[in-house]
């Protein structure tokens, strides 16, 4: 299935872009995050996960569907 991954803050620097469409084999959000942490140095960066503009609990394995938009949102700073 294809999903769109969006990165913000320092995740843009680590991932090298703001957004990408990727073919994934993961069935749920936990599998995807585990694969991403194994293949990219993002494990030290705190972030929230949003799927289709809704924040989700990263401890719950949310089923992923073709066409989902997944955003990795680090803590906001500034004022």
Secondary structure by P-SEA (a helix, b strand, c coil): cbbbbbbcccccccccccbbbbbcccccaaaaaaaaaaacccccbbbbbbccccccccccccccccbbbbbbbcccccc
